[in-house]
């Protein structure tokens, strides 16, 4: 949600954009927050101990405004 000054906009990443089998949606105020939550989700839900750079780049391209 935008602040009164318009400087903050919530962002989202749908896991399905990276893995079509998963409908989890990650929301945050910054890309950093999205990636922190995505890392936790990838570890817990997908058993990933390491996330390859190409997956991060793919995920980054799917971050949208709003949640």
N, C-alpha and C positions, 0 to 999 in steps of 0.2 A: 504494500500500500504506500502511496506517495505521501511524504510528509508535507506540511504546510508550505515549506520552502521548495518542494519538488526535488529534493536532493536524494531521497531514498526511495527505491522501488523494489518491492519484493520480486525475487527471481525464482524460477523453478527449472527442474530437470526431471523428465520422465525416464525412468529406468528402461521402459519399453523402447525408447529411441535407440538405446544401446543394445539391449537384450529383449527381443520381442516377447519372450516368455514371462516377463516380470512387469507388473502394473504399478509398482511402487513410485510415488512422486516425492521428490525432495524439494523443499522450499527453504529459502534463505534470503538474507538481505544483500549478500555479496557473493562473488564467485568463490572466494575462499571458504565461506561458510557452506556453500553448496558442495564443494569438494571434500570438506571435512565430513559432512554427513554422508556423502556418496562413498567415501572410504569405509566408514563404519558399516553402511548397508552392504557393500560388496563383500566385506569380510564375513558378516553375520549371515546374510541371505544367500550368498553365492559361493562361500568358502574360498574366496580369493585372498591369498596371503600377500600377493604383490599384484599391482595393477600396471599393466604395460602402458608405456607412453602413448601408443596409438589409440588405446581405449580412452585415455584422458583427452586427447585431441578430438576424438569423435564426440565424447560427452560435452566438451566445451562448445562445440558447434551447435549443440541442441539446447543450450541454456536459453530460456525465454523470460521475458518480462511478465510479471504476475504469477500468481500461484492458484 
